[in-house]
Amino acid sequence: MNAISPTLLLVARSALLHVIEFPFILGQHYFVTNPVTGTGLSPKWDFTSAAFAGNPAAFVVGSKIDDVPAPINSAANIDWLYLTNLTGTLANEIYRVDTQGGQPPTSCTPGSPEIFVKYTAMYWLTGGSF
């Protein structure tokens, strides 16, 4: 396995920061009706209208395979996830890690009015074939 040195990675990242104009939007992340079962919601990463505009294959709908509680303050931070490709060609696997926030308040129960809970996370999308 070839490893990339942290120095090389830092240099590459620094070089990219001089080329990319901010804000730079790769795509959108939202939920859709599960395309296989037709019920429930599945997460979708859609790059078809941003970084890869015009490429109809630049998306992935994920299916959760596993989760673990956030290793730091899991009462406030949502779980880390491992998902695989349900449909699309953007990635074969999706990892959600390094979460901050996202747990709903205890007042949130089934039948409650819709709420939005902010969080940040790092998503890794690996594989893909578009």
C-alpha positions as CSV (number, residue, x, y, z in Angstrom):
1,M,0.0,0.0,0.0
2,N,1.4,3.4,-0.9
3,A,1.0,6.0,1.8
4,I,0.8,9.7,1.2
5,S,3.0,11.6,3.6
6,P,1.2,14.3,5.7
7,T,3.6,16.9,4.2
8,L,2.7,15.9,0.6
9,L,-1.0,16.0,1.6
10,L,-0.6,19.4,3.2
11,V,1.2,20.8,0.1
12,A,-1.5,19.4,-2.2
13,R,-4.2,20.9,-0.1
14,S,-2.4,24.3,0.0
15,A,-2.0,24.2,-3.7
16,L,-5.8,23.5,-4.2
17,L,-6.7,26.4,-1.9
18,H,-5.0,28.8,-4.3
19,V,-7.0,27.4,-7.2
20,I,-10.5,27.0,-5.8
21,E,-12.6,30.0,-5.3
22,F,-14.7,29.9,-2.1
23,P,-17.4,29.2,-1.5
24,F,-17.0,26.0,-3.5
25,I,-20.0,23.7,-3.6
26,L,-19.4,20.1,-4.6
27,G,-23.0,19.1,-4.4
28,Q,-26.0,18.7,-2.2
29,H,-26.9,16.2,0.5
30,Y,-30.6,15.4,1.2
31,F,-33.0,12.5,1.7
32,V,-35.2,10.8,-0.9
33,T,-37.7,8.0,-0.8
34,N,-35.8,4.7,-0.9
35,P,-35.6,3.9,-4.6
36,V,-35.6,0.1,-4.1
37,T,-38.4,-0.4,-1.6
38,G,-40.4,2.8,-2.4
39,T,-40.8,3.5,1.4
40,G,-38.7,5.2,4.0
41,L,-36.0,7.7,3.5
42,S,-32.5,7.2,2.2
43,P,-29.6,9.7,2.1
44,K,-28.5,11.1,-1.3
45,W,-25.3,12.9,-2.2
46,D,-26.0,14.7,-5.5
47,F,-23.2,16.3,-7.4
48,T,-25.2,16.5,-10.7
49,S,-25.8,20.3,-10.5
50,A,-22.6,21.6,-9.0
51,A,-19.1,20.2,-9.2
52,F,-20.1,17.6,-11.9
53,A,-22.9,19.6,-13.5
54,G,-24.3,17.8,-16.6
55,N,-23.2,14.4,-15.4
56,P,-26.4,12.5,-14.5
57,A,-24.4,9.7,-12.9
58,A,-22.7,11.9,-10.3
59,F,-24.8,10.9,-7.3
60,V,-25.1,8.1,-4.8
61,V,-28.1,7.0,-2.6
62,G,-26.8,5.2,0.5
63,S,-28.0,2.3,2.6
64,K,-26.9,2.2,6.2
65,I,-24.9,-0.9,7.0
66,D,-23.6,0.0,10.5
67,D,-23.3,2.8,13.0
68,V,-21.4,3.5,16.2
69,P,-22.0,6.2,18.8
70,A,-19.9,9.2,18.4
71,P,-16.8,8.6,20.6
72,I,-17.0,12.0,22.2
73,N,-20.2,13.3,23.8
74,S,-22.6,10.9,22.1
75,A,-25.5,12.6,24.0
76,A,-24.9,15.7,21.8
77,N,-23.2,14.3,18.7
78,I,-24.9,12.0,16.2
79,D,-23.6,8.5,15.4
80,W,-20.8,7.8,13.0
81,L,-22.1,5.8,10.0
82,Y,-21.0,3.3,7.4
83,L,-23.2,3.2,4.3
84,T,-23.0,1.4,1.0
85,N,-24.2,2.3,-2.5
86,L,-27.9,1.6,-3.1
87,T,-27.9,3.4,-6.5
88,G,-25.8,5.9,-8.4
89,T,-22.1,5.9,-9.3
90,L,-20.6,8.7,-7.2
91,A,-19.3,6.3,-4.5
92,N,-19.4,2.7,-3.4
93,E,-19.0,3.4,0.3
94,I,-19.9,6.4,2.5
95,Y,-18.5,7.1,5.9
96,R,-19.8,9.8,8.3
97,V,-17.3,10.6,11.0
98,D,-16.2,13.5,13.3
99,T,-19.8,14.6,14.0
100,Q,-20.5,17.6,16.1
101,G,-24.2,18.1,17.2
102,G,-27.2,16.7,15.5
103,Q,-28.9,14.9,18.4
104,P,-32.6,16.0,18.6
105,P,-33.9,17.5,21.9
106,T,-35.6,15.2,24.3
107,S,-38.9,16.9,23.6
108,C,-38.7,15.4,20.1
109,T,-41.1,12.4,20.0
110,P,-43.0,10.6,17.2
111,G,-45.8,12.9,16.1
112,S,-44.0,16.1,17.2
113,P,-43.9,19.0,14.7
114,E,-41.0,18.9,12.3
115,I,-37.7,20.3,13.7
116,F,-34.3,20.9,12.2
117,V,-31.1,20.1,14.2
118,K,-27.8,21.5,12.9
119,Y,-24.7,19.4,12.9
120,T,-21.3,19.2,11.2
121,A,-19.6,16.0,10.0
122,M,-16.9,14.8,7.7
123,Y,-18.1,12.5,4.9
124,W,-15.8,10.2,3.0
125,L,-17.1,8.9,-0.3
126,T,-14.9,6.1,-1.7
127,G,-14.9,4.1,-4.9
128,G,-17.4,5.1,-7.6
129,S,-17.2,4.7,-11.3
130,F,-18.6,7.7,-13.2
